[in-house]
Every structure is written in structure tokens, then in C-alpha cells.
């Protein structure tokens, strides 16, 4: 949906405060008079289910697109519950440009060597009260913005499925409105451009596209005229920005007031986003009275230079073989603007030695006799971009390597790093394929590749979308810096960094070196032999496909977004399950395993009682339950140091649930007054039906209720029949008091514990108590030993003699 509004922008066109009602904000947006043409772009998301935060795997993700040239966005977030009577919670919502938001709401720590700085990350808190919550972002970066949302963590109660009463579900919807400036004028960076600002407009926005190899620029404003009168001081303010529109009130966008410069007006930019539009905003301040301001805009560029004298030095230092067989490919880099700054040929040569299978090397020659003197700080070489080698067998498994002459991947990213220029290369991170992974960059110094009397330091600066030229590589502001030192063996020979859920875009590497004389108190000097490094860059799941000792790396899907995350155990938490601040001690973990397994030994008395009373089927079922419950809990424990899985987990789980419900069933049938043939029929019927029910839904309520209710009905009918035949209460009163009542109390206590008292925190205690009380209840509920006669003969004899024998007490009733 688009709505076009025409008019003029003014410098007073600020963001709308969040205290305005959203509908009024939209109305004002539509009526705001803007320079040129402004379109209203509206997007909606479907309802997103919200979950309690139990790790990143419980985060709900969605994404929205911001068009280029967006002046302002409004995120109208609405969170609600179903039913409406559910408790109101504060939903935490994060949204970030270019990558999944990195969240740690409970301050869980990250593993070592993790880079956690994020760009353009916003956070809002929205209550689940079904009300709109507008959030404004001025001059957002264009592209994909990802949204992560979740509910606060509460104590999780373990309830039987079907008994948890009212089920509350929470959701979130977003209405996303962009105000887009659609007809921005383009500037040429190779010539002067005349610009006019005419009343009532008080500013203008222009854009330009820097060449690929541009590392910086200086913008000049000259020939200024106010109302057709030449002036030496131009009454304007210049604000520049990369990717997004400049914000007049921003503290981060670079700006300069030309009224404070007496000799011309200029602004120098030493970092910019290459291959994307850069913007300049020129404002006429409010206190300047003028109907027409005219001036010229021009640029001077700082670009990568190719040093023509470098070839002889390279030959002398590395003995590069310039043979036809060794030259893999030649890349000619010529400036399309016919400037001699970029003239030259960059040759990549692959050589073999005893220490390395394949080394990426380079040399530079000029294409003519033209010579040019270049300063060291202007010199940089652009290597081929790193290609992406994706492993088809796994998700998020990509290796970034240089191509060879035939454009096939070259496995060894080993290169010499010069000390008198910066080497540049880059690789691309894509949102759908790479954003759900962890990026790892590893820099390692190759041993014995420096001069004997020198030590070397190599450092790498990695920045997203910004070329790290010589003026940026030393401090690497806004980027990631790695360094290795040949003078210290061990950890200093290798450096690495992890970037969780990397942001999409072009990531640049800038490499530089420096050599020191060992015999002159480590004073810096020119390298006699350039150091060699190995640069390994790849993506993987979690932390090198692992999650420490107490976690499991898995892939998750939220909407259309796939990502890897660690599922942590035993109280460990964090991105790599390495935060032990809430972890359980080894003693508690061992106690948990012993309680949940050894508590099943309380079935032993029940087994002996059943055998003594010749209830052999019941004894077999109790042994089956004890055996599989013991080994199921030995395998189900979250302690990865004290566990044992004798079978597949699913098989143990199935047998545990089947045995538990069968124990209920056979115990109730044993308490009923049934003939052997009828009891055998019900045993088999229960076994078949329960096997089907447990396989269908072993956690469901009905798989417990139906056999229990059916057994109680069968038992009740048999007891009523006995009462009618005996003309007396069955079983006897003393049996009720001494056996049935304690057994029912034990069983009822177990059911209450199982259904209402279990939580994640007390599970090891409450579930173990459930094992104990349910096993002991069987001892009291099993009937007394039957007479040695067959039940059928006993019933026939009783009918012929007019007497009836009590199977519980053994007494003969008239």
C-alpha cells in the first residue's frame, strides 16, 4: 500500500514523540509537507507466537524490509493474550538491521573470544494488553530488519497434559510504516555540480555512489551565492552519512557548519560504505534570511593505490618465480575514470615450498613507462574476494577461500603480508544462509617465515561494509582487530574471534605487518622477509558445532528463519552453555540421578508380595515397570556426566509409560473378584489398548484416565456382586481399614504430587517421591493370597454348597 504526498520539507520536520497517539502520528505523517515526493510504505506481520525465554531457541523471529531513502519508520507493536483474562506480561522486543538480534536478558555470559558489538540494535518493552505501542526510528538503514521477541521467564510448573486448566497463549503483531523520500538527486563525484536551495525549502538531500576502491573522500563547497550575491562564507550546514539519510539532529552523523570556516567549506570523511549510496544533507539554518542559496559541490577521493616499484622488492624478498607454470592468473585493475592512480597489473602467483603446499603471493608491474610517487599511507592492494564454499551435507557450514586460476576453491588461505602497504580483500555474509550461524575468523602466524634477525607483528582489521585502509587499520575503530606476534611462541602465534549471528553485508579484511630488529631493542624497521599468515574464515553452528559439556547444538525454525542455538542442561546457560553461575554442583547432579533411578527399587516389595500371593502376571508387570523406569531416568537426566542409555531414548520412554499404566491396570484387576479366564481376557485387552494409547499420546490425560476408570468400574461391579451374594460388605471392614485405606492414601498422595506439585526446580525430589508412594501403595492394595483351588471350581463348589469363601481373608461365609 502506498500513499504519495507532495510538498516541501523543512528543518523543523522532527520525529513525532512517542507520547502522541499512533493514529494522530499517522495523520501528521500523511500531512507533512516534504521536499519532492514522499511515499508511505506500509507492511504488516501475521501474529507471532510468544514464548517464555529459556534460551535463544525460544525466541520468536520475524523480519521487515526498509526501502532505500527512508526518512522515518514507525514500528506499531501490539501484544495480546488469549483469552483476554490471562496475566499481563512485559514482552521484550529487539529489532536490528542486517542480522538476528543478539539478546541476553538475564546477563548470561558468552564464551571467550566473542565479539558482541551490534550496530543499529533497538529495544522496546511492550505489555500484553492488546494496545498499540509505536516506536520511531529516524533515518534507518535500508534493507532487512530482524525482530526478536519473547516473554519473561517464570518458574515452570510440570503439569499433566489436560490438567493444567486455562491455557494462556500470547502473540505479537507489527504494523510497519515507512516514510520514504523517493526522488533524491544524484551527484557525480568526478565533476562539479551546481546545487540550489530555494525558499520555502530550507535544505536539500543529495546522494552519490563512491567507486569500489574508495576508502575516503573530501567534499568541497565553493562559489557560494546568497540571493545572487557572491559570499565568502556560505551560510549552510553539511551533514553526511553512508547507507542512510543524514539526520540533522544526530550526534553520530558527521557534520560541519560552513559559517565557522573562513577559507572555503569542506568536510573530510575517512570511512564510508562502499558499493552503496552515500548521502549529503545541506541545510540553511533558521536564522539565515535568504530566498535563494546557490553553490558548487565537488569531491576529492582517497583510493587504493598500486605501487609500481613493489615488484622488485617482492622478488628480492621472496624469490617469486615468474615462470609460465607458476602464474595462475592475471587481474588487470584499471581506473574507469582514466586516472593514472589505479593503472597497473596485479599478478597472483602460486608457488610450492617445503613448508607449505600453496602460498598466495602477488607482484605488481606498471602497464607503461609512467612513474608516480606515492605515499605509504595511500598504498593498498585489493586481492580477489573470498569465495564461499558451502558444505551441502550441513546447514550453516561455509568456508571462505580464495579462488585459483580455474575459479575453483583454494584450500590454503596463506599469504605474505607486506609492511609498506595494506592488503585488502572481502567476503559476503547472506542473511538467509549465514545469519543463523556463528562466524569464526582465525589468524595464525606461519612459523619460520621471518628473517632470523627480525621479529614480526601482523594485524588484521575486519569491518562490515567499510574498506579498512591505512588510515583505519591501526585502531580499527568500529571493527574487529586480530594480531599475531612471531616473537612469542604459543598463544601469540594465533588469534581468533567469534561473531554470533553475523550481520549480512560485505565484510572487509585489511592486513598489515611490522618488523622489529632483535638486536636493537626491538626497534621497527623494514622487513627483510615478509611474514606469512594463515587466515581461516568459516561459519558453523553454535560454537564450532558444540555447546560445551552441558549443552547440545541444534537447529531451530521460527517462522521463515532458521538458526542454530544451544540447548543447555544442569543449570548452565548462555550462547555456548558456558555460564555456570546458576549451574548445579556435581554432587547435586549425582544426587538427582540416584534419586530418580534408585527410587524405583521400592517396587521390590511389591514384586515379592505379588509372587508370594501367586499373582505372577502382576509381579512381571511390576518388574517391567521398575526395570524400564530405572533406565529411562538414567538416560533422561540432564546430567551429561552421570547418565547411561542402554537403549534408544524413545524406546525407554515408551516402555516406562507403558509399564506405569499397566501397573495401575493389573493392580485394579487383581483387586476385583474375577475368574481366571475373565481376568486373562482383561489383561490382554488392557495390554493391547494401552500399547496403542501410549504410542498415540503417552503424555495425554486420557491414556491414564480411561484405563483407571474402566478398571475401577470393573472392580466396583465385581465387589457389588460379591456383596449381593454374601449379603454382607465386601471386602471386609478390617480389610478396608488396615489395607485399602492406607493404599488409597499412598496412591492419592502420589497422584497429587504428580499432577500439581512438580516443577522443574523440585522435579528430582517430587518425582522420586512419586515412585516411592506409588510402589508402596501396591503393597497395601494387592489382595490376599487366593486358595489353591482354581477360581472356576471354587465358584462352582460355592454355588452347590450354598457357601462362599472370601478371597481376601480366606474365611467361609454362609
C-alpha positions in Angstrom: 0.0 0.0 0.0 1.4 3.4 -1.0 0.3 6.9 -0.5 2.0 9.8 -2.2 2.3 13.1 -0.5 3.8 16.1 -2.3 5.2 19.3 -0.8 8.3 20.7 0.9 10.5 19.5 3.8 11.5 22.0 6.4 14.3 21.7 9.0 11.6 21.6 11.7 10.4 18.2 10.5 11.5 16.2 13.5 10.4 12.8 14.7 7.0 12.5 16.3 7.2 11.9 20.0 6.0 8.6 21.4 3.5 10.4 23.6 1.3 11.0 20.6 -1.5 8.6 19.9 -0.5 6.4 17.0 -3.4 7.4 14.8 -2.5 11.1 15.2 1.1 10.3 14.3 0.0 8.6 11.1 -2.3 11.5 10.2 0.6 14.0 10.8 2.9 11.9 8.7 0.5 12.0 5.8 0.0 15.7 6.0 3.7 16.7 6.5 4.8 18.8 3.5 8.0 17.3 2.1 10.5 18.2 -0.5 9.9 16.4 -3.7 7.9 13.3 -3.3 7.4 11.2 -0.2 5.7 7.8 -0.2 4.1 5.9 2.7 5.1 2.3 2.6 3.1 0.0 5.0 3.9 -3.6 5.9 2.2 -6.0 8.3 3.3 -9.2 10.0 1.0 -12.0 10.9 0.6 -12.9 14.6 3.8 -14.2 16.1 3.5 -16.7 19.0 5.4 -15.5 22.1 7.2 -17.9 24.4 8.9 -17.6 27.8 12.6 -17.1 27.5 14.5 -20.4 28.1 17.4 -19.7 25.7 17.6 -18.3 22.2 15.7 -21.4 20.9 12.6 -19.9 22.5 12.9 -16.5 20.8 10.3 -15.7 18.1 11.7 -14.1 15.0 10.3 -12.2 12.1 11.7 -9.7 9.6 10.6 -6.5 7.7 12.1 -4.5 4.9 13.1 -0.8 4.9 13.3 0.8 1.5 16.2 2.9 0.5 15.8 6.6 1.2 13.5 6.1 4.2 13.2 9.3 6.4 11.5 7.6 9.3 9.9 4.3 10.3 7.2 3.6 12.9 7.0 0.2 14.5 3.5 -0.1 15.8 3.8 -3.2 18.1 0.8 -4.8 19.6 1.0 -7.8 22.0 -2.1 -9.6 23.2 -3.2 -12.7 25.1 -5.8 -15.4 24.5 -8.0 -15.5 26.5 -8.0 -11.8 27.4 -8.2 -12.7 31.2 -4.6 -14.1 31.1 -2.0 -12.3 33.2 -0.3 -9.3 31.6 3.4 -9.6 30.9 6.1 -7.3 29.6 7.2 -8.5 26.2 10.8 -7.8 25.4 11.2 -6.8 21.7 14.5 -6.3 19.9 15.0 -5.3 16.3 18.2 -4.9 14.4 19.4 -4.2 10.9 21.1 -6.9 8.9 21.1 -9.8 11.4 19.4 -11.6 14.2 19.3 -9.5 17.4 21.8 -10.8 19.9 20.0 -10.9 23.3 21.0 -11.9 26.8 18.1 -10.7 29.0 19.5 -12.3 32.2 23.1 -11.3 31.7 24.3 -14.8 30.8 28.0 -14.7 29.8 29.4 -15.6 26.4 32.4 -17.9 25.6 35.8 -16.4 25.3 36.8 -14.5 22.1 33.3 -13.5 21.2 32.6 -10.2 19.5 29.3 -8.8 20.9 29.1 -5.2 19.5 26.0 -4.8 17.3 25.0 -2.0 15.0 21.6 -0.5 14.9 20.1 -2.6 17.7 16.9 -1.2 19.3 14.9 -2.4 22.3 11.4 -1.8 23.5 9.2 -3.3 26.1 5.6 -3.9 25.3 2.8 -5.1 27.6 0.5 -7.8 26.5 -2.6 -5.7 27.0 -3.7 -5.5 23.3 -2.8 -1.9 23.0 -0.6 -0.3 20.3 2.9 0.7 21.2 4.5 2.9 18.5 8.3 3.2 18.3 10.0 5.7 16.0 13.4 5.3 14.2 14.8 8.3 12.3 16.9 7.7 9.1 17.0 3.9 9.4 19.4 1.9 7.2 17.7 0.3 4.2 17.4 -3.5 3.9 16.1 -6.3 6.1 15.4 -5.6 9.8 15.0 -8.6 12.1 12.7 -8.7 15.1 13.2 -11.0 18.1 10.6 -11.1 20.9 9.9 -13.2 24.0 8.2 -13.2 27.4 10.0 -13.1 30.7 11.0 -16.3 32.3 8.8 -17.7 35.1 9.1 -20.8 37.3 7.9 -23.6 35.0 5.4 -25.9 36.6 5.2 -29.5 35.4 1.6 -30.5 34.9 -0.1 -33.4 33.4 -1.4 -32.7 30.0 -5.1 -31.9 30.2 -5.0 -30.9 33.9 -3.3 -27.5 33.5 -6.6 -25.7 33.5 -6.7 -22.4 31.5 -4.0 -22.3 28.9 -2.8 -18.8 28.1 -1.2 -18.1 24.7 0.5 -14.8 23.8 1.1 -13.3 20.4 2.5 -10.2 18.8 1.7 -8.3 15.6 3.6 -5.4 14.0 2.3 -2.7 11.7 5.4 -1.2 10.0 5.1 2.3 8.3 8.0 3.9 6.3 8.1 7.4 5.1 10.3 7.3 2.0 11.9 10.1 0.1 11.7 8.7 -3.5 13.3 11.3 -5.8 16.7 12.1 -4.4 19.0 13.9 -6.8 22.3 12.2 -7.7 25.7 13.8 -7.5 28.7 13.0 -9.7 32.0 12.5 -7.8 34.1 13.2 -10.9 32.9 16.8 -11.6 31.5 19.9 -10.1 27.7 20.0 -9.5 25.7 23.2 -9.0 23.1 23.0 -6.2 20.3 25.4 -5.4 18.2 25.8 -2.3 15.2 28.0 -2.9 12.6 29.1 -0.3 10.4 27.8 1.2 12.7 24.8 1.3 15.4 25.1 3.9 17.5 22.1 3.0 18.3 19.6 0.3 19.4 15.9 0.3 21.7 14.5 -2.4 23.2 11.1 -2.9 26.3 9.8 -4.6 27.9 6.4 -5.3 31.6 6.1 -4.5 33.8 3.9 -6.7 34.6 0.4 -5.4 38.1 1.2 -4.2 37.3 4.4 -2.4 38.5 4.5 1.2 37.6 8.1 1.9 36.7 11.4 0.4 36.6 15.2 1.0 33.6 17.2 0.0 34.1 20.8 -1.1 31.6 23.5 -1.3 32.6 26.5 -3.4 31.2 29.5 -5.4 28.5 30.2 -2.9 25.9 32.8 -3.7 23.1 34.1 -1.5 20.3 35.9 -3.4 22.6 36.1 -6.4 25.3 37.8 -4.4 28.8 36.1 -4.0 29.7 35.5 -0.4 33.0 34.1 1.1 31.3 32.3 4.0 28.4 30.1 2.9 25.5 30.1 5.4 24.8 26.4 5.3 25.4 23.2 7.4 26.6 20.0 5.8 25.8 16.6 7.2 27.0 13.3 5.6 26.1 9.7 6.1 26.6 6.3 4.5 23.7 4.0 3.6 21.0 6.0 5.4 19.7 9.6 5.1 21.6 12.1 7.3 19.9 13.2 10.4 20.2 16.8 11.2 20.0 16.3 14.9 22.1 13.1 15.1 25.3 13.0 17.2 26.8 10.2 15.1 26.5 11.6 11.6 29.4 13.7 10.6 28.6 17.4 10.1 30.2 20.8 9.7 28.9 24.4 9.8 30.3 26.3 6.9 29.8 29.6 8.8 32.7 28.6 11.0 35.1 28.1 8.1 36.5 31.3 6.6 38.5 29.8 3.7 36.1 27.6 1.8 33.9 24.9 3.2 34.9 21.3 3.2 34.2 18.1 5.2 36.6 15.1 5.2 35.2 11.5 5.5 37.7 8.8 6.3 35.2 5.9 6.5 32.3 5.2 4.1 30.2 2.3 2.9 31.4 1.2 -0.5 29.1 0.0 -3.2 26.1 1.7 -1.5 24.7 5.2 -1.9 26.1 7.8 0.4 24.1 10.9 1.3 24.8 14.6 2.0 22.3 16.9 3.6 22.8 20.7 3.2 20.7 22.9 5.5 20.1 26.6 5.6 19.9 27.5 9.3 16.6 29.0 10.5 18.3 32.3 11.5 19.5 32.9 7.9 17.3 35.1 5.8 17.6 34.1 2.2 15.3 33.1 -0.6 18.0 31.5 -2.8 21.3 29.9 -1.9 23.5 28.5 -4.7 26.9 26.7 -4.6 29.0 24.1 -6.3 29.8 20.7 -4.8 32.9 18.7 -5.7 34.9 15.7 -4.3 38.5 14.5 -4.0 38.8 10.8 -3.4 41.2 8.7 -1.4 41.5 5.3 -3.2 43.7 2.2 -3.1 47.0 2.8 -5.0 49.2 0.3 -6.7 52.9 0.8 -6.2 54.8 0.2 -9.4 58.2 -0.3 -7.6 56.8 -3.1 -5.5 57.6 -5.9 -7.9 61.4 -5.7 -7.5 61.1 -5.7 -3.7 58.9 -8.7 -3.8 61.3 -10.6 -6.0 64.2 -9.7 -3.7 62.4 -10.7 -0.6 60.5 -13.9 -1.6 62.3 -15.1 -4.7 59.0 -15.3 -6.6 59.2 -17.5 -9.7 57.9 -15.7 -12.7 57.5 -18.8 -14.9 54.6 -19.5 -17.1 53.7 -22.5 -15.0 53.7 -20.6 -11.8 51.5 -17.7 -12.9 47.9 -18.7 -12.2 46.0 -15.7 -13.3 46.4 -12.0 -14.0 43.9 -9.4 -13.0 44.2 -6.0 -14.6 42.9 -3.2 -12.4 42.4 -0.1 -14.4 40.6 3.0 -13.3 37.5 3.5 -15.4 37.8 7.3 -14.8 41.1 7.3 -16.9 43.1 8.3 -13.8 46.7 7.0 -13.6 46.3 6.4 -9.9 45.0 2.9 -10.5 46.9 1.8 -13.5 48.7 -1.5 -13.1 48.5 -5.2 -13.2 48.1 -7.4 -10.1 49.5 -10.9 -10.6 48.7 -13.7 -8.2 51.3 -16.4 -8.2 51.1 -19.9 -6.6 54.4 -21.4 -5.5 55.3 -24.6 -3.7 57.9 -25.0 -0.9 58.9 -27.5 1.7 56.9 -25.7 4.4 53.7 -25.0 2.6 51.7 -26.6 -0.1 50.2 -23.5 -1.6 51.1 -19.9 -0.9 49.1 -16.9 -2.3 51.6 -14.3 -3.4 51.4 -11.2 -5.6 53.5 -8.8 -7.6 52.8 -5.5 -9.3 54.0 -4.1 -12.6 53.1 -0.9 -14.5 51.4 -1.0 -17.9 53.7 1.7 -19.3 56.7 3.8 -18.6 54.7 6.2 -16.5 56.0 6.6 -12.9 54.3 8.1 -10.0 55.5 8.8 -6.4 53.0 7.5 -3.8 53.0 8.0 -0.1 52.9 4.9 2.1 49.6 5.8 3.7 47.9 5.8 0.3 49.1 2.3 -0.7 46.9 -0.7 -0.6 46.3 -3.8 -2.7 43.0 -5.4 -3.3 43.1 -9.1 -3.5 40.3 -11.2 -5.1 37.3 -11.6 -2.9 37.0 -14.7 -0.8 34.6 -17.1 -2.4 32.0 -19.1 -0.4 32.4 -22.9 -0.3 29.2 -24.3 1.2 29.1 -27.9 2.5 25.9 -29.4 1.2 25.7 -32.0 3.9 25.2 -29.5 6.7 23.4 -26.2 7.3 25.5 -23.1 8.3 28.7 -24.8 7.2 30.6 -22.4 4.9 34.3 -21.8 4.2 35.5 -18.6 2.7 38.6 -19.2 0.5 40.4 -17.6 -2.4 39.8 -19.0 -5.9 42.5 -20.5 -8.0 43.2 -19.9 -11.7 40.2 -22.0 -12.8 38.0 -20.4 -10.3 38.0 -23.5 -8.0 38.4 -23.1 -4.2 41.9 -23.0 -3.0 42.0 -24.6 0.5 45.0 -22.8 1.9 44.5 -19.1 2.7 48.2 -18.4 3.3 49.5 -15.1 2.2 52.6 -12.8 2.7 51.7 -9.6 4.5 53.9 -6.5 3.5 54.9 -3.8 5.9 54.6 -0.9 3.4 51.0 -1.2 2.3 47.7 -2.7 3.3 46.3 -5.8 1.7 42.5 -5.8 1.3 40.0 -8.5 0.5 36.4 -9.2 1.4 33.7 -11.9 1.7 29.9 -11.7 1.8 27.5 -12.7 4.5 24.0 -13.5 3.3 21.1 -13.3 5.7 19.2 -16.5 4.7 22.3 -18.7 4.5 24.6 -17.3 7.1 22.8 -15.1 9.7 21.7 -18.1 11.8 25.3 -19.3 12.3 28.4 -18.3 14.2 31.2 -16.7 12.1 34.8 -17.6 13.1 37.9 -15.9 12.0 41.3 -17.4 12.9 44.6 -15.7 12.2 47.8 -17.7 12.6 51.4 -16.8 12.1 53.3 -19.4 9.9 56.5 -20.4 11.7 60.0 -19.7 10.4 58.8 -17.3 7.7 60.6 -14.2 9.1 64.2 -13.1 8.8 66.5 -14.7 11.5 67.4 -11.3 12.9 63.8 -9.9 12.9 60.5 -10.5 14.6 57.2 -9.5 13.0 53.7 -8.4 14.1 50.8 -8.9 11.8 47.4 -7.5 12.5 44.1 -7.7 10.7 41.1 -5.3 10.8 37.7 -6.7 9.8 34.9 -4.2 9.3 31.5 -4.6 7.8 30.9 -2.6 4.6 33.8 -0.2 5.2 37.2 -0.6 3.5 39.9 -0.5 6.2 42.6 1.5 4.5 45.8 2.5 6.1 44.1 5.4 8.0 41.7 2.9 9.7 43.6 -0.3 10.1 45.8 0.8 13.1 42.9 1.5 15.5 40.3 -0.5 13.6 37.5 1.7 15.1 34.1 0.1 14.6 35.7 -3.2 13.5 37.3 -6.3 14.9 41.1 -6.4 15.3 43.2 -9.5 15.4 47.0 -9.7 15.8 49.8 -12.3 16.0 53.4 -11.9 17.0 56.3 -14.1 15.9 58.5 -13.2 18.8 56.4 -15.2 21.3 55.5 -18.8 20.5 52.3 -20.3 21.8 49.0 -18.3 22.1 50.5 -15.2 20.5 51.1 -17.1 17.3 47.3 -17.5 16.9 44.4 -15.2 17.4 40.7 -15.8 16.8 37.3 -14.2 17.1 33.7 -15.5 17.0 30.8 -13.3 15.7 27.4 -14.8 16.8 24.6 -14.4 14.2 26.7 -12.2 11.9 25.1 -9.3 10.1 24.6 -9.5 6.4 26.8 -7.5 4.1 30.3 -7.2 2.7 32.9 -7.8 5.4 36.4 -6.4 4.5 39.8 -7.6 5.7 42.7 -5.2 6.0 46.1 -6.8 6.7 49.3 -5.1 7.6 52.7 -6.0 9.2 55.6 -4.5 11.0 59.1 -5.9 11.6 61.5 -5.3 14.5 65.2 -5.8 14.9 66.0 -8.3 17.6 69.5 -6.9 18.2 68.4 -3.2 18.5 66.0 -3.4 21.4 63.1 -4.3 19.1 63.2 -1.1 17.1 60.9 -1.1 14.0 62.5 -1.4 10.6 61.7 -2.6 7.0 61.0 -6.3 6.8 63.8 -8.3 5.2 61.5 -11.2 4.7 57.8 -10.6 4.9 55.8 -12.6 7.5 53.3 -15.2 6.3 50.0 -15.8 7.9 47.1 -18.3 7.6 43.7 -16.7 7.5 40.8 -19.1 8.2 37.3 -17.8 7.9 34.2 -20.0 8.2 30.7 -20.3 9.6 29.3 -23.1 11.7 26.6 -23.9 14.1 26.8 -22.8 17.8 30.4 -22.7 18.9 32.4 -24.9 16.5 29.4 -27.2 16.2 29.5 -27.7 20.0 27.9 -26.4 23.2 30.4 -27.2 25.8 30.0 -30.1 28.2 26.4 -29.3 29.3 24.6 -28.4 26.1 23.5 -29.7 22.8 23.7 -27.8 19.5 20.5 -27.9 17.5 18.8 -26.1 14.6 15.5 -24.3 15.1 12.9 -22.7 12.9 11.0 -19.5 13.8 8.6 -18.5 11.0 10.8 -18.4 7.9 14.0 -18.1 9.8 16.4 -20.9 10.6 19.1 -20.6 13.2 21.4 -22.7 15.4 21.3 -22.4 19.2 22.5 -24.3 22.2 20.1 -26.2 24.5 21.7 -26.2 27.9 21.4 -28.6 30.8 22.1 -28.8 34.5 21.6 -25.1 35.1 24.2 -24.0 32.6 23.2 -21.2 30.3 24.5 -18.7 27.7 25.2 -18.8 24.0 27.6 -21.7 24.4 26.3 -23.2 27.7 29.4 -22.0 29.4 27.9 -19.7 32.1 27.9 -21.7 35.3 26.5 -19.0 37.6 23.3 -21.0 38.1 24.7 -24.4 37.4 24.1 -27.3 39.8 27.1 -28.8 41.6 28.4 -32.3 40.7 27.1 -33.5 44.0 23.5 -32.3 43.2 23.7 -33.8 39.7 24.8 -37.2 41.1 22.1 -37.0 43.8 19.5 -36.2 41.1 20.5 -39.3 39.1 20.5 -41.5 42.1 17.1 -40.3 43.4 15.3 -40.8 40.1 16.8 -44.2 39.4 17.1 -45.9 42.9 13.7 -44.7 44.0 12.3 -47.4 41.6 13.7 -50.1 43.8 10.7 -49.5 46.1 8.9 -51.8 43.6 10.8 -54.7 45.0 8.4 -55.2 48.0 5.5 -55.1 45.6 7.1 -57.8 43.4 7.8 -60.1 46.4 4.2 -59.6 47.7 2.8 -60.4 44.3 4.9 -63.5 44.0 4.0 -64.7 47.5 0.4 -64.3 46.7 0.8 -66.1 43.3 0.0 -63.0 41.3 2.6 -63.9 38.7 1.3 -61.6 35.9 1.3 -58.6 38.3 4.8 -59.4 39.6 6.0 -59.5 36.0 4.4 -56.1 35.2 5.9 -54.5 38.4 9.4 -55.8 37.4 9.0 -54.5 33.9 8.0 -51.1 35.3 10.9 -51.0 37.8 13.4 -52.0 35.2 12.5 -49.6 32.4 11.7 -46.7 34.8 15.2 -47.0 36.3 17.0 -47.0 33.0 14.7 -44.4 31.5 15.6 -41.9 34.2 19.2 -42.9 33.9 19.1 -41.8 30.3 16.7 -38.9 30.8 18.8 -37.0 33.3 20.2 -33.6 32.2 23.5 -34.5 33.8 25.8 -35.5 30.9 28.4 -36.9 33.3 26.2 -39.3 35.2 23.9 -41.0 32.7 23.5 -44.3 30.9 21.3 -45.1 27.9 21.1 -48.8 27.4 18.6 -48.4 24.5 17.3 -45.6 22.4 15.7 -42.9 24.5 12.3 -43.1 22.8 12.2 -46.9 23.4 13.0 -46.4 27.1 10.4 -43.6 27.3 7.7 -45.7 25.7 8.4 -48.7 28.0 8.4 -46.5 31.1 5.0 -45.0 30.3 3.5 -48.4 29.2 4.8 -50.1 32.4 3.4 -47.4 34.7 -0.1 -47.5 33.2 -0.1 -51.3 33.1 0.8 -51.4 36.8 -2.4 -49.4 37.5 -4.4 -51.7 35.3 -3.3 -55.1 36.6 -3.4 -53.9 40.3 -7.1 -52.9 39.9 -7.9 -56.2 38.2 -6.2 -58.1 40.9 -8.4 -56.3 43.5 -11.5 -57.3 41.5 -13.3 -60.6 42.1 -12.9 -62.2 38.7 -12.5 -65.7 37.3 -9.1 -66.6 35.8 -10.5 -66.6 32.3 -12.1 -63.2 32.6 -9.0 -61.7 34.3 -6.8 -63.1 31.5 -9.1 -61.5 28.9 -8.9 -58.1 30.6 -5.2 -58.4 31.0 -4.7 -58.9 27.2 -7.3 -56.3 26.3 -5.6 -53.7 28.5 -2.2 -54.6 27.1 -3.3 -54.1 23.5 -5.3 -50.9 24.1 -2.6 -49.4 26.3 0.1 -50.2 23.8 -1.9 -48.3 21.2 -2.7 -45.4 23.6 0.8 -44.9 24.8 2.1 -44.8 21.2 -0.6 -42.4 20.2 -0.1 -39.9 23.1 1.9 -41.1 26.1 1.7 -37.7 27.8 -2.1 -37.3 27.3 -4.6 -37.3 30.1 -6.9 -39.9 28.6 -4.3 -42.6 28.4 -4.3 -42.5 32.2 -8.0 -41.8 32.9 -9.6 -44.4 30.6 -7.8 -47.5 31.9 -8.1 -46.2 35.5 -11.9 -45.5 35.1 -12.5 -48.8 33.3 -10.6 -50.8 36.0 -12.5 -49.1 38.8 -15.8 -49.8 37.1 -14.9 -53.5 36.6 -13.7 -53.7 40.2 -16.8 -52.0 41.6 -19.2 -54.3 39.7 -17.4 -57.4 41.0 -17.5 -56.0 44.5 -21.2 -55.2 44.3 -21.9 -58.7 43.0 -20.0 -60.2 45.9 -21.9 -58.0 48.4 -25.2 -59.2 46.9 -24.1 -62.9 47.1 -22.7 -62.6 50.6 -25.4 -60.3 52.0 -22.5 -58.5 53.6 -19.9 -55.9 52.9 -17.1 -56.9 50.5 -14.2 -56.6 51.2 -14.5 -56.8 55.0 -14.3 -53.8 57.2 -10.9 -54.7 58.7 -9.5 -55.0 55.2 -10.7 -51.5 54.4 -9.1 -50.1 57.5 -5.8 -51.9 57.5 -5.0 -52.2 53.8 -7.3 -50.4 51.4 -7.4 -47.0 53.2 -3.5 -46.8 53.5 -3.1 -47.9 49.9 -5.6 -45.3 48.7 -3.9 -42.6 50.7 -0.5 -43.5 49.3 -1.9 -43.6 45.7 -3.8 -40.4 46.2 -0.7 -38.6 47.6 1.3 -39.8 44.6 -1.3 -38.6 42.1 -1.4 -35.1 43.8 2.4 -34.9 43.7 2.4 -35.9 40.0 -0.4 -33.7 38.9 0.0 -30.5 40.9 3.3 -30.2 42.8 6.1 -31.0 40.3 8.2 -28.1 38.9 11.5 -28.0 37.1 13.2 -27.0 40.3 11.9 -29.8 42.6 11.5 -32.5 40.0 14.2 -34.7 41.3 12.5 -34.8 44.8 8.8 -34.8 43.8 9.1 -37.4 41.1 11.2 -39.7 43.3 8.6 -39.4 46.0 6.0 -40.3 43.3 8.0 -43.5 42.6 8.1 -44.4 46.3 4.5 -43.8 47.3 3.0 -45.5 44.2 5.2 -48.5 44.7 4.3 -48.8 48.4 0.6 -48.3 47.6 0.7 -51.6 45.6 1.8 -53.5 48.8 -1.4 -52.4 50.6 -3.8 -52.7 47.6 -2.9 -56.2 46.4 -5.5 -58.8 47.7 -4.5 -61.7 50.0 -3.3 -65.0 48.6 -6.0 -67.0 46.8 -6.9 -70.6 47.8 -5.0 -73.2 45.9 -8.2 -74.3 44.0 -8.9 -72.9 40.6 -11.2 -70.0 40.7 -13.8 -71.6 38.5 -14.0 -74.8 40.5 -14.2 -72.7 43.7 -17.2 -70.7 42.4 -19.0 -73.9 41.2 -18.4 -75.5 44.6 -19.6 -72.5 46.4 -22.8 -72.4 44.4 -23.5 -76.1 45.0 -22.9 -75.9 48.8 -24.6 -72.6 49.2 -21.4 -71.1 50.8 -18.9 -68.5 49.6 -15.2 -68.1 50.5 -13.7 -64.7 50.9 -10.7 -64.5 48.6 -9.2 -61.7 50.8 -9.5 -63.2 54.3 -9.9 -66.9 53.4 -12.9 -67.2 55.7 -16.0 -69.2 54.7 -19.3 -67.3 54.7 -22.7 -69.0 55.0 
